[in-house]
Amino acid sequence: GRWDKIMQELPLYLDGDGLAMYYPASEGSSGKGYDTLTAYVLSTAHEAGYAIPDSPRDAMLKGLTQFVEGRIKRDFWSPRPDLDARTLAAFDALARYGRFAPRQLAVLNIQPQTWTSAMLIDWLSLLQRTSGLPDRAKRLAEVEQILRGRLTYQGTRMGFSTEKDDYWWWLMQNGDVNAARLILAVRELPSWKNDTVKML
């Protein structure tokens, strides 16, 4: 019931490009939405199995598509360059709704070894959902190997060796979020069966 109520109000939180804002637009407001928040709402709803009504969902997906294709820009202050991270999150959200096209990867500099853990998890999720990507099997094996190499266990705590550099608070990312997202991303992969038990 709470979700349905929020969904009724969702159009008030979308800007003219279909990107989500943190606060509802006031009358006559020209607020700018965030690609990061839009991808977060779409991906979280998909993961939880919650439906977003057709009209706002399609507007959000259109806005994210325009963002990754460079037709709209959102330049907000950030402590470090984050466009690739935001683009990967948008790609993953689009892929969840069948709206990602492999040609869109051309805007991304694919260097998984240099990426944050959150970016790697988005990349893993994207590869899982997109069968037509070039070298898909090789790329899946690579990202799984990198993520495994970053996992650390201290007593009953799981973390990442890169956790200090993974704290991108302005994109709602940190070690705890990454741990939960990684479990969700690999929970059905046979190659991660033993790891998943330990991670949980």
ABEGO torsion letter per residue (X at the ends): XAAAAAAAAAAAABBAAGBBBABBBBBGBABBBBAAAAAAAAAAAAAAGBBBBAAAAAAAAAAAAAAAAGABBBBBBBABBAAAAAAAAAAAAAAAAGABBAAAAAABBBBAAABBAAAAAAAAAAAAABAABBGAAAAAAAAAAAAAAABBBBEABBBBAAAAAABBAAAGBBAAAAAAAAAAAAAABAAAAAAAAAAX
